[in-house]
Amino acid sequence: MSDDSGISGHTRSVVVTTICCLAGIAAGVVSAAYVGTDPVDAASTTGVLVMGAFVVAQFPLYKVIGVGDFGVKDNLYVAFLTFTLWFISYTVLATSGVQLVA
């Protein structure tokens, strides 16, 4: 099972999943550094905007590396997985009292 880019379906899945996970974790760290980790800061929607920017930034990257022919299900997968890892990493940083300097 190969698509036009010459990579197998399994390799494509691993690449997309890895990039989603790394983007979600990076979005969590950037949110913690940019927005802050205090309880008042966590109520800000700016962290969600940071996460959204990381979701949107992935799609051109997928096209560059040759795995960018996505359907609706794939787009939802990218958004959900990035959101999930962002939520987990930002929550861990916020509840552990870590202070990151922007």
Backbone as a chain_set.jsonl record, in Angstrom:
{"seq": "MSDDSGISGHTRSVVVTTICCLAGIAAGVVSAAYVGTDPVDAASTTGVLVMGAFVVAQFPLYKVIGVGDFGVKDNLYVAFLTFTLWFISYTVLATSGVQLVA", "coords": {"N": [[0.847, -1.184, 0.0], [1.052, 1.84, -1.141], [1.341, 5.373, -1.494], [1.403, 8.281, -3.664], [3.784, 9.484, -2.906], [5.655, 7.563, -2.449], [6.095, 6.362, -0.007], [5.265, 3.925, 2.479], [2.012, 3.062, 3.833], [2.132, 2.565, 6.562], [4.533, 3.836, 7.346], [3.869, 6.474, 6.718], [1.81, 6.895, 8.582], [3.243, 6.688, 10.997], [5.0, 8.859, 10.755], [3.191, 11.061, 10.671], [1.898, 10.776, 13.161], [4.079, 11.069, 14.934], [4.931, 13.714, 14.373], [2.612, 15.116, 15.113], [2.501, 14.549, 17.877], [4.943, 15.657, 18.808], [4.526, 18.325, 18.058], [2.329, 18.958, 19.665], [3.417, 18.731, 22.259], [5.424, 20.669, 22.091], [3.776, 22.907, 21.699], [2.527, 22.99, 24.185], [4.693, 23.619, 25.878], [5.466, 26.095, 24.802], [3.108, 27.516, 25.274], [3.12, 27.506, 28.072], [5.427, 29.006, 28.519], [4.872, 31.43, 27.214], [2.248, 32.248, 27.99], [2.083, 31.595, 30.708], [2.11, 29.887, 33.917], [0.566, 30.175, 36.14], [-2.517, 29.858, 38.023], [-4.335, 31.888, 37.261], [-3.319, 32.626, 34.787], [-3.755, 30.295, 33.357], [-6.421, 30.386, 32.753], [-6.629, 31.938, 30.541], [-7.345, 32.365, 27.063], [-5.33, 32.473, 25.284], [-3.422, 30.469, 25.292], [-4.759, 28.407, 23.988], [-4.918, 29.52, 21.466], [-2.222, 29.478, 20.781], [-1.847, 26.713, 20.629], [-3.572, 26.189, 18.475], [-2.203, 27.507, 16.444], [0.02, 25.852, 16.213], [-1.212, 23.558, 15.25], [-2.148, 24.411, 12.727], [0.277, 25.056, 11.53], [1.404, 22.619, 10.976], [0.365, 21.475, 8.611], [1.467, 22.624, 6.15], [4.035, 21.606, 6.543], [3.657, 18.844, 6.337], [3.013, 18.673, 3.625], [5.458, 19.431, 2.488], [7.154, 17.318, 3.241], [5.926, 15.28, 1.928], [3.591, 13.874, 2.696], [1.07, 14.975, 2.61], [-1.59, 14.619, 1.62], [-4.473, 14.853, 2.768], [-7.59, 13.795, 4.18], [-10.816, 14.571, 5.62], [-11.0, 13.047, 7.978], [-8.289, 12.592, 8.552], [-7.405, 15.228, 9.005], [-8.907, 15.853, 11.302], [-7.768, 13.989, 13.027], [-5.106, 14.926, 13.235], [-5.567, 17.44, 14.45], [-6.871, 16.63, 16.845], [-4.967, 14.933, 18.107], [-2.787, 16.664, 18.427], [-3.985, 18.609, 20.07], [-4.536, 17.01, 22.331], [-1.958, 16.235, 23.295], [-0.933, 18.787, 23.74], [-2.68, 19.675, 25.768], [-2.135, 17.839, 27.847], [0.656, 18.264, 28.317], [0.744, 21.035, 28.903], [-0.928, 21.117, 31.129], [0.498, 19.524, 32.973], [2.805, 21.11, 33.282], [1.604, 23.44, 34.328], [0.406, 22.568, 36.736], [2.55, 21.649, 38.175], [3.969, 23.782, 38.983], [6.025, 24.922, 37.565], [8.159, 27.466, 36.37], [8.556, 29.05, 33.479], [10.644, 31.016, 31.442], [9.97, 33.387, 29.024]], "CA": [[0.0, 0.0, 0.0], [1.865, 3.043, -1.276], [0.707, 6.511, -2.135], [2.23, 8.898, -4.689], [5.078, 9.935, -2.393], [6.58, 6.451, -2.406], [6.25, 5.79, 1.336], [4.187, 2.999, 2.81], [0.968, 3.582, 4.714], [2.599, 2.506, 7.956], [5.52, 4.9, 7.534], [3.105, 7.725, 6.708], [1.125, 6.997, 9.875], [4.239, 6.94, 12.041], [5.486, 10.232, 10.585], [2.132, 11.995, 11.071], [1.704, 10.661, 14.611], [5.248, 11.646, 15.601], [4.896, 15.175, 14.242], [1.5, 15.599, 15.951], [2.892, 14.469, 19.295], [5.98, 16.654, 19.076], [3.908, 19.653, 17.955], [1.502, 19.159, 20.858], [4.293, 18.977, 23.407], [6.032, 21.994, 21.875], [2.731, 23.91, 21.941], [2.351, 23.076, 25.634], [5.834, 24.331, 26.449], [5.372, 27.496, 24.359], [1.994, 28.106, 26.015], [3.562, 27.74, 29.445], [6.403, 30.089, 28.533], [4.279, 32.675, 26.724], [1.058, 32.617, 28.765], [2.392, 31.451, 32.129], [1.609, 28.664, 34.542], [-0.26, 30.479, 37.304], [-3.935, 29.542, 37.777], [-4.976, 32.992, 36.532], [-2.843, 32.54, 33.414], [-4.342, 29.116, 32.714], [-7.777, 30.72, 32.307], [-6.522, 32.714, 29.311], [-7.528, 31.607, 25.819], [-4.137, 32.635, 24.457], [-2.793, 29.155, 25.179], [-5.479, 27.669, 22.946], [-4.5, 30.103, 20.193], [-0.889, 28.948, 20.521], [-2.052, 25.339, 20.177], [-4.148, 26.263, 17.138], [-1.132, 27.878, 15.519], [0.83, 24.657, 15.993], [-1.995, 22.664, 14.387], [-2.148, 24.964, 11.368], [1.646, 25.036, 11.009], [1.783, 21.264, 10.581], [-0.099, 21.074, 7.283], [2.509, 22.869, 5.13], [5.151, 20.702, 6.792], [3.294, 17.551, 5.763], [3.122, 18.781, 2.169], [6.876, 19.489, 2.151], [7.77, 15.99, 3.379], [5.274, 14.364, 1.01], [2.478, 13.092, 3.259], [0.053, 15.985, 2.848], [-2.882, 14.396, 0.979], [-5.317, 14.511, 3.9], [-9.034, 13.923, 4.141], [-11.401, 15.148, 6.83], [-10.623, 12.21, 9.115], [-6.883, 12.86, 8.854], [-7.319, 16.572, 9.597], [-9.406, 15.75, 12.681], [-6.769, 13.237, 13.784], [-3.989, 15.843, 13.515], [-6.025, 18.438, 15.422], [-7.152, 15.99, 18.129], [-3.743, 14.45, 18.744], [-2.023, 17.835, 18.847], [-4.686, 19.161, 21.224], [-4.38, 16.12, 23.482], [-0.606, 16.364, 23.837], [-0.824, 20.149, 24.268], [-3.421, 19.717, 27.032], [-1.399, 17.075, 28.859], [1.926, 18.91, 28.678], [0.477, 22.318, 29.56], [-1.485, 20.82, 32.451], [1.598, 19.073, 33.841], [3.633, 22.278, 33.603], [0.854, 24.381, 35.158], [0.148, 22.038, 38.069], [3.802, 21.368, 38.884], [4.534, 25.039, 39.444], [7.21, 25.272, 36.781], [8.178, 28.824, 35.855], [9.36, 29.153, 32.26], [10.867, 32.401, 31.033], [9.786, 33.525, 27.573]], "C": [[0.884, 1.235, 0.0], [1.052, 4.151, -1.901], [1.71, 7.128, -3.103], [3.613, 9.292, -4.19], [6.088, 8.803, -2.292], [6.798, 5.866, -1.024], [5.047, 4.914, 1.643], [3.178, 3.667, 3.739], [1.391, 3.598, 6.169], [3.594, 3.628, 8.25], [4.837, 6.259, 7.585], [2.418, 7.941, 8.053], [2.085, 7.322, 11.007], [4.747, 8.375, 11.962], [4.448, 11.234, 11.071], [1.932, 11.965, 12.581], [2.859, 11.292, 15.373], [5.221, 13.165, 15.545], [3.776, 15.764, 15.091], [1.885, 15.624, 17.427], [3.934, 15.521, 19.649], [5.43, 18.072, 19.007], [3.042, 19.949, 19.173], [2.332, 19.455, 22.093], [4.954, 20.347, 23.288], [5.021, 23.11, 22.128], [2.477, 24.075, 23.434], [3.468, 23.852, 26.304], [5.791, 25.81, 26.064], [4.224, 28.19, 25.082], [2.4, 28.428, 27.443], [4.541, 28.905, 29.517], [5.766, 31.425, 28.178], [3.13, 33.155, 27.604], [1.362, 32.602, 30.255], [1.758, 30.205, 32.69], [0.83, 28.928, 35.827], [-1.714, 30.124, 37.0], [-4.674, 30.642, 37.018], [-4.579, 32.941, 35.06], [-3.496, 31.383, 32.659], [-5.761, 29.382, 32.217], [-7.783, 31.509, 31.003], [-6.719, 31.817, 28.088], [-6.318, 31.721, 24.886], [-3.408, 31.302, 24.284], [-3.448, 28.303, 24.106], [-5.11, 28.208, 21.567], [-3.108, 29.619, 19.799], [-1.003, 27.523, 19.989], [-2.626, 25.313, 18.767], [-3.113, 26.623, 16.087], [-0.239, 26.677, 15.216], [0.097, 23.643, 15.121], [-1.906, 23.136, 12.944], [-0.755, 24.879, 10.746], [2.075, 23.651, 10.532], [1.443, 20.941, 9.132], [0.875, 21.434, 6.163], [3.72, 21.944, 5.299], [4.876, 19.326, 6.197], [3.402, 17.575, 4.245], [4.585, 18.769, 1.726], [7.514, 18.099, 2.22], [7.03, 14.917, 2.587], [4.176, 13.5, 1.571], [1.245, 13.969, 3.452], [-1.282, 15.787, 2.178], [-3.875, 13.905, 2.029], [-6.782, 14.658, 3.571], [-9.511, 14.528, 5.454], [-10.967, 14.364, 8.071], [-9.174, 12.454, 9.527], [-6.696, 14.228, 9.5], [-7.812, 16.563, 11.043], [-8.42, 15.008, 13.573], [-5.604, 14.141, 14.186], [-4.396, 16.844, 14.591], [-6.243, 17.805, 16.799], [-5.873, 15.557, 18.835], [-2.872, 15.606, 19.225], [-2.661, 18.474, 20.073], [-4.44, 18.315, 22.47], [-2.996, 16.253, 24.116], [-0.352, 17.761, 24.379], [-1.483, 20.214, 25.645], [-2.654, 19.004, 28.141], [-0.135, 17.811, 29.285], [1.708, 20.248, 29.379], [-0.086, 22.107, 30.961], [-0.399, 20.376, 33.422], [2.475, 20.254, 34.239], [2.908, 23.248, 34.535], [0.659, 23.868, 36.577], [1.415, 21.735, 38.855], [4.491, 22.631, 39.367], [5.795, 25.452, 38.722], [7.07, 26.701, 36.29], [9.12, 28.868, 34.657], [9.47, 30.615, 31.873], [10.775, 32.459, 29.514], [10.991, 34.156, 26.927]], "O": [[1.407, 1.626, 1.044], [0.181, 3.904, -2.736], [2.769, 6.546, -3.339], [4.534, 9.42, -4.996], [7.271, 9.059, -2.068], [7.61, 4.954, -0.872], [3.951, 5.136, 1.128], [3.458, 4.699, 4.348], [1.059, 4.517, 6.918], [3.502, 4.289, 9.284], [5.192, 7.102, 8.409], [2.443, 9.045, 8.598], [1.775, 8.137, 11.876], [4.907, 9.034, 12.989], [4.785, 12.161, 11.806], [1.809, 13.015, 13.212], [2.634, 11.985, 16.365], [5.459, 13.831, 16.552], [3.965, 16.803, 15.724], [1.626, 16.599, 18.132], [3.82, 16.197, 20.672], [5.817, 18.928, 19.803], [3.026, 21.08, 19.659], [1.987, 20.333, 22.884], [5.034, 21.093, 24.264], [5.366, 24.141, 22.705], [2.235, 25.189, 23.898], [3.217, 24.656, 27.202], [6.047, 26.679, 26.898], [4.36, 29.352, 25.466], [2.068, 29.492, 27.966], [4.5, 29.699, 30.457], [6.091, 32.446, 28.784], [3.049, 34.34, 27.928], [0.944, 33.502, 30.984], [0.964, 29.543, 32.022], [0.471, 27.984, 36.531], [-2.105, 30.092, 35.833], [-5.555, 30.346, 36.21], [-5.408, 33.185, 34.183], [-3.757, 31.487, 31.46], [-6.25, 28.666, 31.343], [-8.846, 31.723, 30.42], [-6.309, 30.656, 28.085], [-6.303, 31.119, 23.813], [-2.838, 31.046, 23.224], [-2.77, 27.56, 23.396], [-5.001, 27.443, 20.608], [-2.842, 29.377, 18.621], [-0.339, 27.163, 19.016], [-2.207, 24.496, 17.947], [-3.143, 26.105, 14.971], [0.208, 26.507, 14.082], [0.728, 22.94, 14.332], [-1.622, 22.347, 12.043], [-0.634, 24.65, 9.543], [3.024, 23.535, 9.757], [2.179, 20.193, 8.487], [1.094, 20.603, 5.282], [4.351, 21.551, 4.318], [5.77, 18.711, 5.616], [3.838, 16.594, 3.642], [4.919, 18.166, 0.706], [8.32, 17.742, 1.361], [7.456, 13.762, 2.57], [3.848, 12.474, 0.975], [0.456, 13.729, 4.366], [-2.076, 16.728, 2.16], [-4.097, 12.703, 2.171], [-7.177, 15.524, 2.79], [-8.709, 14.942, 6.291], [-10.611, 14.954, 9.091], [-8.868, 12.517, 10.717], [-5.913, 14.369, 10.439], [-7.206, 17.192, 11.911], [-8.252, 15.357, 14.742], [-5.167, 14.124, 15.336], [-3.647, 17.07, 15.542], [-5.844, 18.38, 17.812], [-5.715, 15.791, 20.033], [-2.285, 15.538, 20.305], [-1.96, 18.841, 21.016], [-4.167, 18.852, 23.543], [-2.879, 16.369, 25.336], [0.364, 17.919, 25.369], [-0.899, 20.753, 26.586], [-2.543, 19.52, 29.253], [0.119, 17.968, 30.48], [2.407, 20.564, 30.341], [0.252, 22.851, 31.882], [-0.383, 20.811, 34.574], [2.848, 20.384, 35.404], [3.525, 23.818, 35.435], [0.736, 24.646, 37.528], [1.361, 21.581, 40.075], [5.489, 22.561, 40.084], [6.56, 26.267, 39.238], [5.997, 27.109, 35.845], [10.334, 28.739, 34.808], [8.498, 31.364, 31.967], [11.419, 31.682, 28.81], [11.011, 34.349, 25.712]]}, "num_chains": 1, "name": "protein.A"}
